[in-house]
Amino acid sequence: QHLLQFGQVKLLPKTGEPCFVELHTTCIEDGERGLVFIFRDVTADRKVINRIYQQAAHDALTGLMNRRSFEDGLEQVAHDDSGVLRANVLATIDLDNFKVVNDTCGHQAGDELLKQIAQIFQRAVRKADKVARLGGDEFAILLEGCPVDKARKIMDSVLLEIRNHRFSWEGKVFNVTTSIGLIEFVPGSELSVKMLFSNADKACYTAKALGRNQTFVHISSDESYHSEQRHTDWGKLLEKAMDEGRFILFVQPIVPLQAHRRQLYSHYEILLRLPFRRHLLSPGSFLPAADRLDMMGRIDRWIIRKVVELLSENSLSGKSGLTPRLMVNLSAQAVQDPDLYAYIDATVREFGVDPSVLCFEIAESVAISNFMQTRRLMKSLFELGCHLVLDDFGSGFSSLNYVRDLPLSYLKIDGNFVHNLVSNAVDAAMVKAVHEVGQVMQLLTIAELVEDEQTLTSLHEIGVDFAQGYHCGKPFPFMHLCEQGIDHIGTMTNQGS
């Protein structure tokens, strides 16, 4: 007997599931010649092998590709030597405020949210696109044969679907958003998989720093400039900026919407800029690096001291008699600093500045994630005479349970709701609900990201107290406010400059 053939074939019965059989074909040469076919059912073996492969290549929680299998696929696309130069896009995605859900409701709720988000990704992208969970609340999508403009439209639809998703757990409802970074590449480019991820991650960090719930594309059009940025030692640059006073403070007006608010105070938010070569970098370009390097707390201290110093040297009120209120953002690192209050107290006393001019702004996600530190810090600052602002309020309504224990003066409504207020009934309802919460708690409300007259009119009709955004006034150097005073700047703002 001689073995002639061995292999596996798939059989499709008329009823039931397909099965796989292992086929042995043997030739008989003694006596009458013939063939013997031996079939062995290997369906169960195949299922075990497939299950092992599935476990090795896919995320156990969501069923998406895992990091290793995704990187292998990205490597193949990036180094495809077929000669076909088609555009591809790598997207890295980070959930905004995922920690709030985990800390508020536990890891079981967090896992359920991740599974729901994974299903949204799979529905929203094209069938050929590869979706992976990289770990934690980080995801990635590979869009092959897709120019970046088209990829951005696809990702914008992902943003919209996730923003409209309401995650419910044991009576608590959360609004979920994502930040997305994109980078376009062609096969055979010099960018390694590691560099592709690095650039996409930077774009994602920028999207998050610019306010979350948006897509940011890694730009390489000015290669010399962006190459310098990529190879910049951010630690040394930021250290130098603080030591030599290279940071530039900007302010953005916060305008009153209701007539009875116009005779009391003039509000501005303090913003930061960093000169770099011939560019003026916005916070989204360097604060992610500062956060990774654990420098945010020191930068916050630099801002506080500089603001107080400028206030001591300049009278902002002018003839109007309006009292300035300057809103200074505090990062998570600052909130976690046990010595921050003592620093603020000492700085205010050193320069003899009225502490009521200062409004310290803490994001809702930071406040909830560090609630005990936030409450302790806010109560101390309140007793000092400062005002407190809860920023991005509304991104997680679980925060209502905590707000009652914080000595707040203002609620800043999450700009993600304000931005589409006119066209989205759900967002309009959310803005109205947040304002009503503010009214009940006797807090003033501020709407962010006001970009057009229709939105401004709607906010006025709802009763929101203040508005902030490019339609109300663009950021300008703080020194202009110091030099010209509230009177002149107020006139400029009213004229829309």
C-alpha positions as CSV (number, residue, x, y, z in Angstrom):
1,Q,0.0,0.0,0.0
2,H,1.2,3.5,-0.9
3,L,-0.1,6.7,0.6
4,L,-1.0,9.0,-2.3
5,Q,-2.8,12.0,-0.8
6,F,-3.6,13.7,2.5
7,G,-5.6,16.9,3.1
8,Q,-8.6,18.6,4.6
9,V,-11.8,19.4,2.8
10,K,-15.0,21.3,3.8
11,L,-18.3,19.5,3.4
12,L,-21.6,21.3,3.1
13,P,-24.5,19.1,4.1
14,K,-28.0,19.9,3.0
15,T,-29.0,20.5,6.7
16,G,-26.9,21.5,9.6
17,E,-23.6,23.3,9.9
18,P,-20.6,22.8,7.5
19,C,-18.0,20.3,8.7
20,F,-14.4,19.7,8.0
21,V,-12.9,16.2,7.3
22,E,-9.4,15.0,7.0
23,L,-9.0,12.9,3.8
24,H,-6.5,10.1,3.3
25,T,-6.3,8.5,-0.1
26,T,-4.4,5.2,-0.4
27,C,-3.7,3.1,-3.6
28,I,-4.0,-0.7,-3.4
29,E,-1.7,-2.5,-5.8
30,D,-2.0,-6.1,-4.6
31,G,-4.5,-8.1,-6.5
32,E,-7.1,-5.9,-8.0
33,R,-6.0,-2.3,-8.0
34,G,-8.1,0.3,-6.4
35,L,-8.3,3.3,-4.0
36,V,-9.2,3.5,-0.4
37,F,-10.6,6.8,1.0
38,I,-10.4,7.3,4.7
39,F,-12.4,10.3,6.2
40,R,-11.9,11.6,9.7
41,D,-14.1,14.4,11.1
42,V,-11.8,17.2,12.3
43,T,-14.5,19.8,12.9
44,A,-13.9,19.9,16.6
45,D,-10.1,20.1,16.1
46,R,-10.6,23.1,13.7
47,K,-12.9,24.8,16.3
48,V,-10.2,24.5,18.9
49,I,-7.5,25.8,16.6
50,N,-9.8,28.7,15.6
51,R,-10.6,29.5,19.2
52,I,-6.9,29.5,20.1
53,Y,-6.2,31.9,17.2
54,Q,-9.1,34.1,18.2
55,Q,-7.8,34.3,21.7
56,A,-4.2,35.0,20.5
57,A,-5.3,37.7,18.0
58,H,-8.3,39.3,19.6
59,D,-9.2,41.2,22.7
60,A,-11.0,39.0,25.2
61,L,-13.4,41.8,26.4
62,T,-14.5,43.4,23.1
63,G,-13.7,40.8,20.5
64,L,-11.8,43.4,18.5
65,M,-8.2,42.8,17.3
66,N,-5.6,43.1,20.0
67,R,-2.5,45.3,19.8
68,R,-0.2,42.6,18.6
69,S,-2.4,41.4,15.7
70,F,-3.2,45.0,14.8
71,E,0.5,46.0,14.7
72,D,1.2,43.0,12.5
73,G,-1.4,44.1,10.0
74,L,-0.2,47.7,10.1
75,E,3.3,46.5,9.5
76,Q,2.2,44.6,6.4
77,V,0.3,47.6,5.0
78,A,3.1,50.1,5.8
79,H,5.8,48.0,4.1
80,D,3.7,46.6,1.2
81,D,6.1,46.3,-1.8
82,S,3.5,45.6,-4.5
83,G,4.2,49.0,-6.0
84,V,0.6,50.3,-5.5
85,L,0.9,53.7,-3.8
86,R,-2.5,54.2,-2.2
87,A,-3.2,56.4,0.8
88,N,-3.9,54.8,4.2
89,V,-4.8,56.3,7.5
90,L,-4.1,55.2,11.1
91,A,-6.5,56.5,13.7
92,T,-5.8,56.3,17.4
93,I,-8.8,56.9,19.7
94,D,-9.0,57.7,23.4
95,L,-12.3,57.8,25.4
96,D,-12.8,61.1,27.2
97,N,-13.5,60.8,30.9
98,F,-13.6,57.0,30.9
99,K,-12.1,57.2,34.4
100,V,-15.2,58.9,35.6
101,V,-17.4,55.9,34.8
102,N,-14.9,53.5,36.3
103,D,-14.5,55.5,39.5
104,T,-18.2,56.2,39.9
105,C,-19.7,52.8,39.0
106,G,-16.9,50.3,39.1
107,H,-14.9,48.3,36.6
108,Q,-17.9,46.1,35.6
109,A,-19.6,49.3,34.3
110,G,-16.4,50.3,32.6
111,D,-16.1,47.0,30.8
112,E,-19.7,47.2,29.6
113,L,-19.1,50.7,28.3
114,L,-16.0,49.5,26.4
115,K,-18.0,46.7,24.8
116,Q,-20.7,49.1,23.7
117,I,-18.1,51.5,22.3
118,A,-16.5,48.7,20.3
119,Q,-19.8,47.8,18.7
120,I,-20.3,51.5,17.7
121,F,-16.8,51.5,16.0
122,Q,-17.7,48.3,14.1
123,R,-21.0,49.8,12.9
124,A,-19.6,53.2,12.0
125,V,-16.5,52.3,9.9
126,R,-16.3,50.4,6.6
127,K,-16.4,46.6,6.5
128,A,-12.7,46.4,5.4
129,D,-11.4,48.7,8.1
130,K,-9.5,47.0,10.9
131,V,-10.5,48.0,14.5
132,A,-8.5,47.1,17.6
133,R,-8.5,47.7,21.3
134,L,-5.0,48.6,22.2
135,G,-5.6,48.4,26.0
136,G,-7.5,50.3,28.6
137,D,-9.8,52.8,26.9
138,E,-7.5,53.2,23.9
139,F,-8.5,52.0,20.4
140,A,-7.1,52.1,16.9
141,I,-8.5,51.8,13.4
142,L,-6.6,51.2,10.1
143,L,-8.4,52.5,7.1
144,E,-6.7,51.1,3.9
145,G,-7.1,52.8,0.6
146,C,-8.6,55.9,2.3
147,P,-7.3,59.5,1.8
148,V,-7.2,61.5,5.0
149,D,-10.1,63.8,4.0
150,K,-12.4,60.7,3.6
151,A,-11.0,59.2,6.8
152,R,-11.9,62.4,8.7
153,K,-15.5,62.2,7.5
154,I,-15.7,58.6,8.6
155,M,-14.2,59.5,12.0
156,D,-16.6,62.5,12.4
157,S,-19.5,60.1,12.0
158,V,-17.9,57.9,14.7
159,L,-17.7,61.0,16.9
160,L,-21.3,61.9,16.3
161,E,-22.6,58.4,17.0
162,I,-20.6,58.1,20.2
163,R,-21.6,61.5,21.4
164,N,-25.3,60.7,20.9
165,H,-24.8,57.4,22.8
166,R,-26.1,57.5,26.4
167,F,-24.4,55.0,28.7
168,S,-26.7,54.0,31.6
169,W,-25.7,52.1,34.7
170,E,-27.8,51.5,37.8
171,G,-29.8,54.7,37.2
172,K,-26.8,56.9,36.4
173,V,-26.5,58.3,32.8
174,F,-23.2,59.3,31.2
175,N,-22.5,61.2,28.0
176,V,-19.4,59.7,26.3
177,T,-17.1,61.4,23.9
178,T,-13.8,60.5,22.1
179,S,-10.7,62.2,21.0
180,I,-9.2,61.0,17.7
181,G,-5.8,61.4,16.1
182,L,-5.2,60.7,12.4
183,I,-2.0,60.2,10.3
184,E,-2.0,59.5,6.6
185,F,0.8,57.3,5.1
186,V,1.6,55.4,1.9
187,P,3.3,52.0,1.6
188,G,7.1,52.2,1.6
189,S,7.3,55.4,3.5
190,E,10.2,55.9,5.9
191,L,7.8,55.9,8.9
192,S,8.0,52.8,11.1
193,V,5.0,51.4,12.8
194,K,6.3,52.9,16.1
195,M,6.6,56.4,14.5
196,L,3.1,56.0,12.9
197,F,1.6,55.3,16.3
198,S,3.7,58.1,17.9
199,N,2.4,60.7,15.5
200,A,-1.2,59.5,15.7
201,D,-1.0,59.6,19.5
202,K,0.3,63.1,19.4
203,A,-2.6,64.1,17.2
204,C,-5.0,62.4,19.7
205,Y,-3.4,64.2,22.6
206,T,-3.9,67.5,20.7
207,A,-7.5,66.7,20.1
208,K,-8.0,66.0,23.8
209,A,-6.1,69.2,24.8
210,L,-8.2,71.3,22.4
211,G,-11.4,70.4,24.2
212,R,-12.0,66.7,23.4
213,N,-14.8,65.2,21.2
214,Q,-12.9,66.1,18.0
215,T,-10.5,64.7,15.4
216,F,-7.0,66.2,14.9
217,V,-4.9,65.3,11.8
218,H,-1.1,65.1,12.1
219,I,0.2,67.7,9.7
220,S,3.5,67.3,7.9
221,S,3.2,70.0,5.3
222,D,5.8,72.2,6.9
223,E,8.3,69.4,7.3
224,S,11.2,71.5,8.7
225,Y,9.0,73.0,11.4
226,H,7.2,69.7,12.3
227,S,10.5,67.8,12.2
228,E,11.9,70.3,14.7
229,Q,8.8,69.8,16.9
230,R,9.1,66.0,16.7
231,H,12.7,66.2,17.8
232,T,12.3,68.9,20.4
233,D,13.3,68.1,24.0
234,W,10.0,69.3,25.5
235,G,11.3,68.9,29.0
236,K,14.2,71.4,28.4
237,L,12.0,73.7,26.3
238,L,9.3,74.0,29.0
239,E,11.9,74.3,31.8
240,K,13.4,77.2,29.9
241,A,10.1,78.8,29.2
242,M,9.3,78.9,33.0
243,D,12.8,79.9,34.1
244,E,13.2,82.7,31.5
245,G,9.5,83.8,31.4
246,R,9.0,82.8,27.8
247,F,5.4,81.8,28.1
248,I,2.9,84.4,27.0
249,L,-0.5,84.8,28.8
250,F,-3.6,85.4,26.6
251,V,-7.1,86.1,27.7
252,Q,-10.5,85.4,26.1
253,P,-13.5,87.5,27.0
254,I,-16.5,85.9,28.7
255,V,-19.5,88.1,27.8
256,P,-22.8,88.5,29.7
257,L,-26.0,87.4,28.0
258,Q,-28.5,88.8,30.4
259,A,-28.9,92.6,31.0
260,H,-28.7,92.4,34.8
261,R,-25.2,90.8,34.5
262,R,-23.6,93.7,32.6
263,Q,-23.0,96.1,35.4
264,L,-21.1,94.0,37.8
265,Y,-18.0,92.1,36.6
266,S,-15.8,91.7,33.5
267,H,-14.8,88.1,33.0
268,Y,-11.8,86.6,31.1
269,E,-10.3,83.2,30.9
270,I,-6.5,83.0,31.1
271,L,-4.9,81.0,28.3
272,L,-1.3,80.1,27.6
273,R,0.9,80.4,24.5
274,L,4.5,79.3,23.8
275,P,6.8,81.0,21.2
276,F,8.6,78.3,19.2
277,R,10.7,79.3,16.2
278,R,8.5,81.5,14.1
279,H,5.3,80.0,15.5
280,L,3.2,80.7,18.6
281,L,2.1,77.4,19.9
282,S,-1.3,76.9,21.4
283,P,-1.7,74.7,24.5
284,G,-2.7,71.6,22.4
285,S,0.9,71.5,21.0
286,F,2.8,71.4,24.3
287,L,0.5,70.7,27.3
288,P,0.2,67.0,26.4
289,A,4.0,66.8,26.7
290,A,3.9,68.7,29.9
291,D,1.3,66.3,31.3
292,R,3.4,63.2,30.3
293,L,6.5,64.8,31.9
294,D,4.6,65.6,35.2
295,M,5.2,69.4,34.7
296,M,1.6,70.6,34.6
297,G,1.6,71.4,38.3
298,R,4.6,73.6,38.0
299,I,3.2,75.3,34.9
300,D,0.0,76.1,36.8
301,R,2.1,77.7,39.6
302,W,3.9,79.8,37.0
303,I,0.6,81.0,35.5
304,I,-0.8,81.8,39.0
305,R,2.2,83.8,40.0
306,K,2.4,85.7,36.7
307,V,-1.3,86.6,36.8
308,V,-1.1,87.9,40.4
309,E,2.1,89.8,39.6
310,L,0.5,91.5,36.6
311,L,-2.6,92.3,38.6
312,S,-0.5,94.0,41.3
313,E,1.2,96.2,38.6
314,N,-1.9,97.2,36.7
315,S,-5.3,98.6,37.4
316,L,-7.8,96.8,35.1
317,S,-11.0,98.5,36.2
318,G,-10.6,101.9,34.6
319,K,-13.5,104.4,34.7
320,S,-16.1,101.7,34.2
321,G,-15.8,100.5,37.8
322,L,-16.2,96.9,36.6
323,T,-14.4,94.4,38.8
324,P,-12.3,92.0,36.7
325,R,-12.6,88.3,37.3
326,L,-9.9,86.1,35.8
327,M,-10.4,82.4,35.4
328,V,-7.3,80.3,35.8
329,N,-7.4,76.6,34.9
330,L,-6.0,74.0,37.4
331,S,-4.8,70.7,36.1
332,A,-5.2,67.3,37.8
333,Q,-1.6,67.5,38.9
334,A,-2.2,70.9,40.6
335,V,-5.3,69.6,42.3
336,Q,-3.3,66.7,43.7
337,D,-0.6,69.0,45.0
338,P,-1.1,69.3,48.8
339,D,0.9,72.5,49.0
340,L,-1.0,74.4,46.2
341,Y,-3.3,76.3,48.5
342,A,-0.4,77.5,50.6
343,Y,1.4,78.6,47.5
344,I,-1.7,80.6,46.2
345,D,-2.3,82.1,49.7
346,A,1.4,83.2,50.0
347,T,1.5,84.6,46.4
348,V,-1.7,86.7,46.9
349,R,-0.4,88.1,50.2
350,E,3.1,88.8,48.7
351,F,1.7,91.0,45.9
352,G,-1.2,92.4,47.9
353,V,-3.9,91.4,45.3
354,D,-7.6,91.0,46.1
355,P,-8.2,87.2,45.9
356,S,-11.8,87.7,44.7
357,V,-10.4,88.7,41.3
358,L,-9.2,85.1,40.9
359,C,-11.6,82.3,39.7
360,F,-10.0,78.9,39.7
361,E,-11.4,76.5,37.1
362,I,-11.3,72.7,37.5
363,A,-12.7,70.3,34.9
364,E,-15.6,68.1,36.0
365,S,-13.6,64.9,35.2
366,V,-10.7,66.1,37.4
367,A,-13.0,67.1,40.2
368,I,-14.8,63.7,40.3
369,S,-11.6,61.7,39.9
370,N,-9.9,63.6,42.7
371,F,-13.0,64.5,44.7
372,M,-11.5,64.6,48.2
373,Q,-8.5,66.8,47.1
374,T,-10.8,69.0,45.0
375,R,-13.3,69.6,47.8
376,R,-10.5,70.4,50.3
377,L,-8.7,72.8,47.9
378,M,-12.0,74.5,46.8
379,K,-13.1,75.1,50.4
380,S,-9.7,76.6,51.3
381,L,-9.7,78.9,48.2
382,F,-13.3,79.9,48.9
383,E,-12.4,80.9,52.5
384,L,-9.5,82.9,51.1
385,G,-12.0,84.8,49.0
386,C,-11.4,83.3,45.5
387,H,-14.2,82.1,43.2
388,L,-14.6,78.5,41.9
389,V,-15.7,77.2,38.5
390,L,-16.6,73.7,37.5
391,D,-15.5,73.3,33.8
392,D,-17.1,71.0,31.2
393,F,-20.1,70.4,33.4
394,G,-22.6,67.9,31.9
395,S,-20.2,65.3,30.5
396,G,-21.3,63.0,33.3
397,F,-24.5,63.7,35.2
398,S,-23.2,61.5,38.0
399,S,-21.4,64.6,39.0
400,L,-24.7,66.1,40.3
401,N,-24.1,64.0,43.4
402,Y,-20.9,65.8,44.1
403,V,-21.6,69.4,43.0
404,R,-23.7,70.0,46.1
405,D,-20.6,69.6,48.3
406,L,-18.4,72.1,46.3
407,P,-18.4,75.9,47.1
408,L,-18.9,76.9,43.4
409,S,-19.7,80.2,41.9
410,Y,-20.0,79.2,38.3
411,L,-20.8,76.2,36.1
412,K,-19.2,76.0,32.7
413,I,-21.5,74.1,30.3
414,D,-19.6,71.4,28.3
415,G,-18.9,73.0,24.9
416,N,-19.7,69.7,23.2
417,F,-23.4,70.4,23.9
418,V,-23.2,74.1,23.1
419,H,-21.5,73.6,19.7
420,N,-24.5,71.9,18.1
421,L,-27.2,73.5,20.3
422,V,-29.1,74.9,17.3
423,S,-29.2,71.7,15.2
424,N,-29.4,69.0,17.9
425,A,-32.5,68.8,20.2
426,V,-30.7,66.5,22.6
427,D,-27.9,69.0,23.1
428,A,-30.3,71.9,23.5
429,A,-32.1,69.9,26.2
430,M,-28.8,69.2,27.9
431,V,-27.8,72.9,27.9
432,K,-31.2,73.8,29.4
433,A,-30.9,71.1,32.0
434,V,-27.5,72.2,33.1
435,H,-28.6,75.8,33.3
436,E,-31.6,74.8,35.4
437,V,-29.3,73.0,37.8
438,G,-27.3,76.1,38.1
439,Q,-30.4,78.2,38.8
440,V,-31.5,75.8,41.6
441,M,-28.1,75.9,43.2
442,Q,-27.8,79.7,42.7
443,L,-24.8,79.3,40.4
444,L,-24.0,81.4,37.3
445,T,-23.7,79.5,34.0
446,I,-21.2,80.0,31.2
447,A,-21.5,78.4,27.8
448,E,-18.3,77.5,25.9
449,L,-17.6,77.2,22.2
450,V,-20.1,79.8,21.0
451,E,-19.2,80.2,17.4
452,D,-22.2,81.9,15.7
453,E,-25.1,84.3,16.3
454,Q,-27.8,81.6,16.3
455,T,-26.2,79.8,19.2
456,L,-25.8,83.0,21.1
457,T,-29.4,83.9,20.6
458,S,-30.5,80.4,21.7
459,L,-28.4,80.6,24.9
460,H,-29.9,84.0,25.7
461,E,-33.4,82.6,25.3
462,I,-32.6,79.6,27.6
463,G,-31.3,82.1,30.2
464,V,-27.6,81.2,30.3
465,D,-25.7,83.9,32.1
466,F,-22.5,84.2,30.1
467,A,-21.0,83.0,26.8
468,Q,-17.4,82.3,25.6
469,G,-16.1,81.5,22.1
470,Y,-14.7,83.1,19.0
471,H,-18.1,84.7,18.2
472,C,-18.0,86.6,21.5
473,G,-14.3,87.5,21.4
474,K,-11.0,86.0,20.2
475,P,-8.1,85.5,22.6
476,F,-5.6,88.4,22.8
477,P,-2.5,89.0,24.9
478,F,-3.1,89.7,28.6
479,M,-0.7,92.6,28.4
480,H,-3.2,94.4,26.1
481,L,-5.8,94.2,28.9
482,C,-3.2,95.5,31.4
483,E,-2.2,98.4,29.1
484,Q,-5.6,99.4,27.8
485,G,-7.9,98.4,30.7
486,I,-11.4,96.9,30.7
487,D,-13.0,100.1,29.3
488,H,-11.2,100.0,25.9
489,I,-11.1,96.2,25.6
490,G,-14.9,96.0,26.4
491,T,-15.6,98.4,23.6
492,M,-13.5,96.3,21.2
493,T,-15.3,93.1,22.3
494,N,-18.7,94.7,21.8
495,Q,-17.7,95.6,18.2
496,G,-16.7,91.9,17.6
497,S,-13.0,92.3,17.3
